Amino acid sequence: MSTIIDFENVSLAGLESSPVSKSLAGLRANESRYYKNKYNHDFTVSPVTKSKDILEYVNNILQIERDIKFHQSPLKHQIHS
């Protein structure tokens, strides 16, 4: 199930396992505000367990086109606006 990110009431939900969760929550809220203002679209996240195909797709594109590979595992939620 997707969760809409509220940019007015910043939440740490899904970011608790990160040592910089407060900063990540602020960045995520900022992105949410940007998407809402620019596209009138709600910024959403979903559990990684429910979005493995999207995560794999994006990782493949980054690896093939930009030679970028992440060695860290994803946090609880994955962004897909």
DRENPA-3360 file (N, C-alpha, C; in nm, 2 decimals, always signed):
BEGIN
1 = MSTIIDFE = +0.08/-0.12/+0.00/+0.00/+0.00/+0.00/+0.09/+0.12/+0.00 ~ +0.06/+0.22/-0.09/+0.13/+0.34/-0.10/+0.09/+0.44/+0.01 ~ +0.18/+0.52/+0.05/+0.16/+0.62/+0.16/+0.19/+0.76/+0.09 ~ +0.10/+0.85/+0.11/+0.12/+0.99/+0.06/+0.20/+1.06/+0.16 ~ +0.31/+1.13/+0.11/+0.39/+1.21/+0.20/+0.34/+1.34/+0.23 ~ +0.31/+1.38/+0.35/+0.26/+1.51/+0.39/+0.38/+1.60/+0.41 ~ +0.39/+1.71/+0.33/+0.50/+1.79/+0.35/+0.48/+1.90/+0.45 ~ +0.36/+1.91/+0.51/+0.34/+2.01/+0.61/+0.36/+1.95/+0.75;
9 = NVSLAGLE = +0.34/+1.82/+0.77/+0.36/+1.75/+0.89/+0.47/+1.64/+0.86 ~ +0.59/+1.67/+0.87/+0.70/+1.58/+0.83/+0.71/+1.46/+0.93 ~ +0.71/+1.34/+0.87/+0.71/+1.22/+0.94/+0.84/+1.14/+0.92 ~ +0.88/+1.07/+1.02/+1.00/+0.98/+1.01/+0.96/+0.84/+0.97 ~ +0.83/+0.82/+0.94/+0.78/+0.68/+0.91/+0.85/+0.62/+0.79 ~ +0.91/+0.50/+0.81/+0.98/+0.43/+0.71/+1.13/+0.46/+0.70 ~ +1.17/+0.56/+0.78/+1.31/+0.60/+0.78/+1.38/+0.58/+0.91 ~ +1.31/+0.51/+1.00/+1.36/+0.50/+1.14/+1.50/+0.42/+1.14;
17 = SSPVSKSL = +1.53/+0.34/+1.05/+1.65/+0.26/+1.05/+1.77/+0.34/+1.01 ~ +1.75/+0.46/+0.96/+1.87/+0.54/+0.91/+1.92/+0.63/+1.02 ~ +2.05/+0.64/+1.03/+2.11/+0.73/+1.13/+2.08/+0.88/+1.10 ~ +2.04/+0.91/+0.98/+2.01/+1.05/+0.94/+1.86/+1.06/+0.90 ~ +1.78/+0.99/+0.98/+1.63/+0.99/+0.94/+1.57/+1.13/+0.94 ~ +1.61/+1.22/+1.03/+1.55/+1.35/+1.03/+1.58/+1.43/+0.90 ~ +1.70/+1.42/+0.86/+1.74/+1.48/+0.74/+1.67/+1.42/+0.62 ~ +1.66/+1.29/+0.61/+1.59/+1.23/+0.50/+1.44/+1.26/+0.50;
25 = AGLRANES = +1.38/+1.27/+0.62/+1.24/+1.31/+0.62/+1.22/+1.45/+0.57 ~ +1.31/+1.54/+0.60/+1.30/+1.67/+0.55/+1.32/+1.68/+0.40 ~ +1.41/+1.60/+0.34/+1.43/+1.60/+0.20/+1.31/+1.54/+0.13 ~ +1.26/+1.43/+0.19/+1.14/+1.37/+0.13/+1.02/+1.47/+0.13 ~ +1.00/+1.54/+0.24/+0.89/+1.64/+0.25/+0.91/+1.75/+0.14 ~ +1.04/+1.79/+0.12/+1.07/+1.89/+0.02/+1.03/+1.84/-0.12 ~ +1.06/+1.72/-0.15/+1.03/+1.66/-0.28/+0.87/+1.65/-0.29 ~ +0.81/+1.62/-0.18/+0.66/+1.61/-0.18/+0.60/+1.75/-0.22;
33 = RYYKNKYN = +0.65/+1.85/-0.15/+0.61/+1.99/-0.18/+0.63/+2.02/-0.33 ~ +0.75/+1.99/-0.38/+0.78/+2.02/-0.52/+0.68/+1.96/-0.61 ~ +0.66/+1.83/-0.59/+0.57/+1.76/-0.68/+0.43/+1.81/-0.68 ~ +0.38/+1.85/-0.55/+0.25/+1.90/-0.54/+0.23/+2.04/-0.60 ~ +0.33/+2.12/-0.58/+0.33/+2.26/-0.64/+0.35/+2.26/-0.79 ~ +0.44/+2.18/-0.84/+0.47/+2.18/-0.99/+0.37/+2.10/-1.07 ~ +0.33/+1.98/-1.02/+0.25/+1.89/-1.10/+0.11/+1.86/-1.04 ~ +0.08/+1.92/-0.93/-0.04/+1.89/-0.85/-0.06/+1.74/-0.84;
41 = HDFTVSPV = +0.04/+1.68/-0.80/+0.05/+1.53/-0.78/+0.10/+1.50/-0.64 ~ +0.03/+1.40/-0.58/+0.08/+1.36/-0.44/+0.20/+1.27/-0.45 ~ +0.30/+1.30/-0.37/+0.42/+1.22/-0.37/+0.40/+1.10/-0.28 ~ +0.42/+0.98/-0.33/+0.39/+0.86/-0.25/+0.52/+0.77/-0.23 ~ +0.51/+0.69/-0.13/+0.61/+0.59/-0.11/+0.54/+0.46/-0.08 ~ +0.61/+0.35/-0.10/+0.55/+0.22/-0.07/+0.65/+0.13/-0.01 ~ +0.61/+0.02/+0.06/+0.71/-0.07/+0.12/+0.79/-0.14/+0.01 ~ +0.92/-0.15/+0.03/+1.01/-0.21/-0.07/+0.97/-0.35/-0.10;
49 = TKSKDILE = +0.91/-0.43/+0.00/+0.87/-0.56/-0.03/+0.76/-0.57/-0.13 ~ +0.68/-0.46/-0.15/+0.58/-0.45/-0.25/+0.62/-0.40/-0.38 ~ +0.74/-0.34/-0.39/+0.79/-0.27/-0.50/+0.93/-0.32/-0.56 ~ +0.95/-0.45/-0.53/+1.08/-0.50/-0.57/+1.11/-0.49/-0.72 ~ +1.00/-0.51/-0.80/+1.02/-0.50/-0.95/+1.06/-0.36/-0.99 ~ +1.00/-0.25/-0.93/+1.03/-0.12/-0.96/+1.18/-0.09/-0.92 ~ +1.21/-0.13/-0.80/+1.35/-0.11/-0.75/+1.45/-0.17/-0.84 ~ +1.42/-0.30/-0.88/+1.52/-0.37/-0.97/+1.53/-0.30/-1.10;
57 = YVNNILQI = +1.41/-0.25/-1.16/+1.41/-0.18/-1.28/+1.50/-0.05/-1.28 ~ +1.48/+0.03/-1.17/+1.56/+0.15/-1.16/+1.71/+0.12/-1.14 ~ +1.74/+0.02/-1.05/+1.88/-0.01/-1.03/+1.94/-0.06/-1.16 ~ +1.87/-0.13/-1.25/+1.93/-0.18/-1.37/+1.95/-0.06/-1.47 ~ +1.86/+0.04/-1.47/+1.88/+0.15/-1.56/+2.01/+0.23/-1.51 ~ +2.02/+0.25/-1.38/+2.13/+0.33/-1.32/+2.26/+0.25/-1.35 ~ +2.26/+0.12/-1.34/+2.38/+0.04/-1.37/+2.42/+0.05/-1.51 ~ +2.33/+0.03/-1.60/+2.35/+0.02/-1.75/+2.39/+0.16/-1.80;
65 = ERDIKFHQ = +2.31/+0.26/-1.77/+2.32/+0.39/-1.84/+2.42/+0.48/-1.77 ~ +2.44/+0.47/-1.64/+2.53/+0.56/-1.56/+2.64/+0.49/-1.49 ~ +2.64/+0.36/-1.49/+2.74/+0.28/-1.42/+2.74/+0.31/-1.27 ~ +2.62/+0.33/-1.22/+2.60/+0.35/-1.07/+2.54/+0.23/-1.01 ~ +2.60/+0.18/-0.90/+2.55/+0.07/-0.83/+2.55/+0.10/-0.68 ~ +2.44/+0.08/-0.62/+2.42/+0.10/-0.48/+2.46/-0.02/-0.40 ~ +2.54/-0.01/-0.30/+2.58/-0.12/-0.22/+2.50/-0.13/-0.09 ~ +2.42/-0.02/-0.06/+2.34/-0.02/+0.06/+2.20/-0.08/+0.03;
73 = SPLKHQIH = +2.14/-0.13/+0.13/+2.01/-0.19/+0.11/+1.91/-0.07/+0.13 ~ +1.79/-0.08/+0.06/+1.69/+0.03/+0.08/+1.63/+0.03/+0.22 ~ +1.58/+0.15/+0.25/+1.51/+0.16/+0.38/+1.38/+0.10/+0.36 ~ +1.29/+0.11/+0.46/+1.16/+0.04/+0.46/+1.08/+0.08/+0.34 ~ +1.08/+0.21/+0.30/+1.00/+0.26/+0.19/+1.08/+0.29/+0.07 ~ +1.01/+0.28/-0.04/+1.07/+0.32/-0.17/+0.98/+0.43/-0.22 ~ +1.05/+0.54/-0.28/+0.97/+0.65/-0.34/+0.93/+0.61/-0.48 ~ +0.81/+0.64/-0.51/+0.77/+0.63/-0.65/+0.66/+0.72/-0.67;
81 = S = +0.69/+0.84/-0.71/+0.60/+0.95/-0.72/+0.51/+0.94/-0.85;
% end
